[in-house]
Amino acid sequence: MERISVGLRQIVNNINLPTVLKTAILPGESVERLFIATQVGEILYIRDGVVESFLDITHRISGIFTGGYDERGLLGLAFHPEFNTNGLFYLHYSVAGTQGPGALPGPFVPDPCNPETLNMEWVNRNLQYDHIDTVEEWILEPHGQPQQLRTLLNLRRPFSNHNGVNSLNFSPETGKLVLTTGDGGSGYDPFNLAQNNIEIAGKIIEIDVEKDTFTNSSPIVSRFDELPTSIQDSLSIIVKGVRNIPGISFQKQDNERYIKYVGNVGQNLIESIFTFVEYNSIPVTQIVEDYNRGNETEGFINLGWRGWEGDLPTLITRVCPGSSDNNEKVIAYYNEAVATSTLRQLPLVSYYHDDPRVDKFRGTALTGVQPYMGNEIAGLSGKIIFSDFVQQNTSPPRGVLAYTDIMSSCKLNDFGIIEPSYDFGSRPAFYVSLGTNRNSSRVFLGVYASLNVTDFNQGSVFEIVP
């Protein structure tokens, strides 16, 4: 696929790391504003070129960041479809003061020769966890400040990473809130949470926010069967086998149906984008009932993790002394790869960390997938744009933009590179987020100049332009 040149128009700079970029119309207004959520807990919006504060919850997140790279923080922001009249919006963030020791003492790598590493269980969960994530409903009171209304979920997370990002989005098909949550973290999904139906981690979840799930004290859980029936009744599952995911996006296909796109961040070798139109939304009450009867609920879309990383079985790379070209790659979870081989969804696109082709790139981590339905950028109308955190072997570090086509077949699709004509100078430019306006006619790119969340004010937001 040909390379496409674009421009980048800077909208704002000197902000903290931007995790969510989307537009909304404030109550009483008629103009879409760009909203920016930062990982440290701010929500900003742009009014007539000026950055204004919508909400600051840094005090609710403070203490999470101890310096350096971190995947916790303010991770999700979604506006109710009727936000312009009802003022409702939703947040997903990691809660201050909830730190624990983690579920394992150190980094995890499975050993196919040691069955104990292939069948681990997360035990003593009340104590052995890393932190708590929460999903909350808020309201912007008329002529007032935003106020929290209720907690929808409190999720106990085993490790600090793989919490998802841009993790809350409303479905234009169903009107439900969609939560995309990662497998719980570490590496290789030590407890196989993504494939276990009763585990909340590693799933894409629909939440019916119209149902009353208010409780005086929302429980802290990691499994669906730990939830009160009233909360179970508001939830359904559409996808499992998720490793880590930069949100879900929707592209209108006809008057009633939308194409859905989700990206699955890879382990060592592969980044993948999946797409689907039809799906089964299976109520959590059914999942819990089946589990209690010893039955396995079927019908989910399955992205294949942890047995599969994109279009290949999950591999462990063993370094060959003296010759990296001969590195040995061993299937980490052979039995699981076989068991899910015919059940899993095939990816639309997989791109590789070690790709020798001159017309491709060597990426590291998928950070956004968005359809572009505008007409201004030649060659990109109707295409799917995606971003990668940083291209390997670039100095200073630079992220990557690329695109692919919609495919009606089940064949793995090709992709092309998007080349921005923008001079970042000598500073790093990590591509950390991707977003659109409400009809996907504009695409926004979040860039950060540091790997460390607490290197403050290193962020910028751009619009991708002709």
DAPEQUI-V411903 format. One record per helix or strand. SS is the DSSP state (2 for helix, 1 for strand). FROM is the first residue (numbers start at 0). TO is the last residue. If there is no record, write none. Layout:
BEGIN
[[SS;FROM;TO] [SS;FROM;TO]]
END
This chain:
BEGIN
[[1;3;14] [1;17;24] [1;31;37] [1;41;46] [1;49;55] [2;57;60] [1;73;78] [2;82;85] [1;87;93] [2;114;116] [1;130;139] [1;145;156] [1;167;169] [1;176;179] [2;192;194] [1;198;198] [1;202;206] [1;219;220] [1;222;222] [2;223;225] [2;228;231] [1;234;239] [1;247;251] [1;257;263] [1;269;275] [1;281;282] [2;283;291] [1;300;301] [1;307;308] [1;311;312] [1;314;317] [2;323;325] [1;327;330] [2;333;338] [1;348;351] [1;365;370] [1;383;387] [1;397;397] [1;399;403] [1;415;419] [1;428;435] [1;442;447] [1;458;464]]
END
